[in-house]
Amino acid sequence: NNVRMDAGEDSLDLIIPSKKDFDALLRTLEDLLEFYKEDEPYSNLDLAFLQFHLENMGKRLGNDIKVSCQEWVSLCKRFNAPLSKSEATNLYRTLSPEADGIDMY
């Protein structure tokens, strides 16, 4: 396996000696491409980015996701938001007047 970066894209070189395995892989990749083409217009990359970070923080995705102030500051850092910790905290207080957490959905 040889993995390299090529113009910002991931690349993976595979040697598959079996024609049967190659054909199965090719069909699978074609199927995935078709799924992507069908779903892509409905995809929201910003939401997917947020979901990734929430899951990575141990949050269960659903309709009622709240983040604490500390989690909000952590998300701001993860997103490279140009905010200091105090600015992120003040923004949290503005967005969450009840102080029980910001609804993420």
Phi and psi restraints in degrees (value plus and minus 20) as a CYANA .aco file:
   2 ASN   PHI    -147.1  -107.1
   2 ASN   PSI      91.4   131.4
   3 VAL   PHI    -128.9   -88.9
   3 VAL   PSI     112.5   152.5
   4 ARG   PHI    -164.7  -124.7
   4 ARG   PSI     140.3   180.3
   5 MET   PHI    -112.5   -72.5
   5 MET   PSI     114.9   154.9
   6 ASP   PHI    -155.7  -115.7
   6 ASP   PSI      84.8   124.8
   7 ALA   PHI      33.7    73.7
   7 ALA   PSI      19.4    59.4
   8 GLY   PHI      64.2   104.2
   8 GLY   PSI     -20.8    19.2
   9 GLU   PHI    -128.2   -88.2
   9 GLU   PSI     125.9   165.9
  10 ASP   PHI     -98.1   -58.1
  10 ASP   PSI     122.9   162.9
  11 SER   PHI    -155.7  -115.7
  11 SER   PSI     120.6   160.6
  12 LEU   PHI    -155.7  -115.7
  12 LEU   PSI     100.7   140.7
  13 ASP   PHI    -115.4   -75.4
  13 ASP   PSI     107.8   147.8
  14 LEU   PHI    -142.0  -102.0
  14 LEU   PSI     124.9   164.9
  15 ILE   PHI    -132.7   -92.7
  15 ILE   PSI      95.6   135.6
  16 ILE   PHI    -139.9   -99.9
  16 ILE   PSI      79.6   119.6
  17 PRO   PHI     -91.1   -51.1
  17 PRO   PSI     -42.5    -2.5
  18 SER   PHI    -111.1   -71.1
  18 SER   PSI     104.2   144.2
  19 LYS   PHI     -81.0   -41.0
  19 LYS   PSI     -58.3   -18.3
  20 LYS   PHI     -82.1   -42.1
  20 LYS   PSI     -66.5   -26.5
  21 ASP   PHI     -85.7   -45.7
  21 ASP   PSI     -59.2   -19.2
  22 PHE   PHI     -82.2   -42.2
  22 PHE   PSI     -65.4   -25.4
  23 ASP   PHI     -83.1   -43.1
  23 ASP   PSI     -59.6   -19.6
  24 ALA   PHI     -85.1   -45.1
  24 ALA   PSI     -63.0   -23.0
  25 LEU   PHI     -83.7   -43.7
  25 LEU   PSI     -64.6   -24.6
  26 LEU   PHI     -80.6   -40.6
  26 LEU   PSI     -64.5   -24.5
  27 ARG   PHI     -81.9   -41.9
  27 ARG   PSI     -61.4   -21.4
  28 THR   PHI     -84.1   -44.1
  28 THR   PSI     -65.4   -25.4
  29 LEU   PHI     -84.6   -44.6
  29 LEU   PSI     -58.8   -18.8
  30 GLU   PHI     -83.8   -43.8
  30 GLU   PSI     -61.1   -21.1
  31 ASP   PHI     -82.6   -42.6
  31 ASP   PSI     -63.5   -23.5
  32 LEU   PHI     -82.1   -42.1
  32 LEU   PSI     -60.2   -20.2
  33 LEU   PHI     -83.3   -43.3
  33 LEU   PSI     -60.7   -20.7
  34 GLU   PHI     -85.0   -45.0
  34 GLU   PSI     -62.4   -22.4
  35 PHE   PHI     -79.6   -39.6
  35 PHE   PSI     -63.2   -23.2
  36 TYR   PHI     -82.3   -42.3
  36 TYR   PSI     -64.8   -24.8
  37 LYS   PHI     -80.8   -40.8
  37 LYS   PSI     -56.2   -16.2
  38 GLU   PHI     -92.5   -52.5
  38 GLU   PSI     -61.3   -21.3
  39 ASP   PHI    -108.8   -68.8
  39 ASP   PSI     -42.2    -2.2
  40 GLU   PHI     -74.9   -34.9
  40 GLU   PSI     -63.4   -23.4
  41 PRO   PHI     -82.6   -42.6
  41 PRO   PSI     -42.3    -2.3
  42 TYR   PHI    -118.1   -78.1
  42 TYR   PSI     -22.8    17.2
  43 SER   PHI     -98.1   -58.1
  43 SER   PSI     123.0   163.0
  44 ASN   PHI    -140.9  -100.9
  44 ASN   PSI      83.3   123.3
  45 LEU   PHI     -84.8   -44.8
  45 LEU   PSI     -53.5   -13.5
  46 ASP   PHI     -83.9   -43.9
  46 ASP   PSI     -62.8   -22.8
  47 LEU   PHI     -86.3   -46.3
  47 LEU   PSI     -60.9   -20.9
  48 ALA   PHI     -82.5   -42.5
  48 ALA   PSI     -59.3   -19.3
  49 PHE   PHI     -83.0   -43.0
  49 PHE   PSI     -65.6   -25.6
  50 LEU   PHI     -83.7   -43.7
  50 LEU   PSI     -64.9   -24.9
  51 GLN   PHI     -80.2   -40.2
  51 GLN   PSI     -61.4   -21.4
  52 PHE   PHI     -77.2   -37.2
  52 PHE   PSI     -68.8   -28.8
  53 HIS   PHI     -89.5   -49.5
  53 HIS   PSI     -57.4   -17.4
  54 LEU   PHI     -84.2   -44.2
  54 LEU   PSI     -64.5   -24.5
  55 GLU   PHI     -83.2   -43.2
  55 GLU   PSI     -60.6   -20.6
  56 ASN   PHI     -83.2   -43.2
  56 ASN   PSI     -47.4    -7.4
  57 MET   PHI    -105.9   -65.9
  57 MET   PSI     -18.6    21.4
  58 GLY   PHI      70.7   110.7
  58 GLY   PSI      -8.5    31.5
  59 LYS   PHI    -102.3   -62.3
  59 LYS   PSI     121.1   161.1
  60 ARG   PHI    -109.7   -69.7
  60 ARG   PSI     108.3   148.3
  61 LEU   PHI     -94.9   -54.9
  61 LEU   PSI     121.7   161.7
  62 GLY   PHI     155.3   195.3
  62 GLY   PSI    -184.2  -144.2
  63 ASN   PHI    -102.8   -62.8
  63 ASN   PSI     -37.0     3.0
  64 ASP   PHI    -143.8  -103.8
  64 ASP   PSI      50.7    90.7
  65 ILE   PHI    -124.4   -84.4
  65 ILE   PSI     102.7   142.7
  66 LYS   PHI    -140.8  -100.8
  66 LYS   PSI     126.8   166.8
  67 VAL   PHI    -138.9   -98.9
  67 VAL   PSI     123.1   163.1
  68 SER   PHI     -97.7   -57.7
  68 SER   PSI     153.2   193.2
  69 CYS   PHI     -81.2   -41.2
  69 CYS   PSI     -64.2   -24.2
  70 GLN   PHI     -81.9   -41.9
  70 GLN   PSI     -61.6   -21.6
  71 GLU   PHI     -86.5   -46.5
  71 GLU   PSI     -58.0   -18.0
  72 TRP   PHI     -80.5   -40.5
  72 TRP   PSI     -66.1   -26.1
  73 VAL   PHI     -81.6   -41.6
  73 VAL   PSI     -60.2   -20.2
  74 SER   PHI     -83.1   -43.1
  74 SER   PSI     -63.0   -23.0
  75 LEU   PHI     -82.1   -42.1
  75 LEU   PSI     -62.3   -22.3
  76 CYS   PHI     -78.7   -38.7
  76 CYS   PSI     -61.3   -21.3
  77 LYS   PHI     -85.7   -45.7
  77 LYS   PSI     -63.4   -23.4
  78 ARG   PHI     -81.7   -41.7
  78 ARG   PSI     -54.6   -14.6
  79 PHE   PHI    -105.8   -65.8
  79 PHE   PSI     -18.0    22.0
  80 ASN   PHI      35.5    75.5
  80 ASN   PSI      17.6    57.6
  81 ALA   PHI     -87.2   -47.2
  81 ALA   PSI     116.1   156.1
  82 PRO   PHI     -98.6   -58.6
  82 PRO   PSI      39.1    79.1
  83 LEU   PHI    -145.8  -105.8
  83 LEU   PSI     120.4   160.4
  84 SER   PHI     -95.2   -55.2
  84 SER   PSI     149.7   189.7
  85 LYS   PHI     -80.3   -40.3
  85 LYS   PSI     -61.7   -21.7
  86 SER   PHI     -88.3   -48.3
  86 SER   PSI     -56.6   -16.6
  87 GLU   PHI     -86.0   -46.0
  87 GLU   PSI     -61.6   -21.6
  88 ALA   PHI     -84.2   -44.2
  88 ALA   PSI     -59.6   -19.6
  89 THR   PHI     -84.7   -44.7
  89 THR   PSI     -63.2   -23.2
  90 ASN   PHI     -84.4   -44.4
  90 ASN   PSI     -59.5   -19.5
  91 LEU   PHI     -83.6   -43.6
  91 LEU   PSI     -61.3   -21.3
  92 TYR   PHI     -78.1   -38.1
  92 TYR   PSI     -67.3   -27.3
  93 ARG   PHI     -82.2   -42.2
  93 ARG   PSI     -54.8   -14.8
  94 THR   PHI     -88.9   -48.9
  94 THR   PSI     -61.7   -21.7
  95 LEU   PHI     -98.9   -58.9
  95 LEU   PSI     -40.8    -0.8
  96 SER   PHI    -147.1  -107.1
  96 SER   PSI      52.6    92.6
  97 PRO   PHI     -83.8   -43.8
  97 PRO   PSI     -45.0    -5.0
  98 GLU   PHI     -98.8   -58.8
  98 GLU   PSI     -30.6     9.4
  99 ALA   PHI      41.2    81.2
  99 ALA   PSI       1.9    41.9
 100 ASP   PHI    -125.7   -85.7
 100 ASP   PSI     -16.6    23.4
 101 GLY   PHI     104.8   144.8
 101 GLY   PSI     136.2   176.2
 102 ILE   PHI    -112.2   -72.2
 102 ILE   PSI     110.7   150.7
 103 ASP   PHI     -93.0   -53.0
 103 ASP   PSI     107.2   147.2
 104 MET   PHI    -114.1   -74.1
 104 MET   PSI     -26.9    13.1
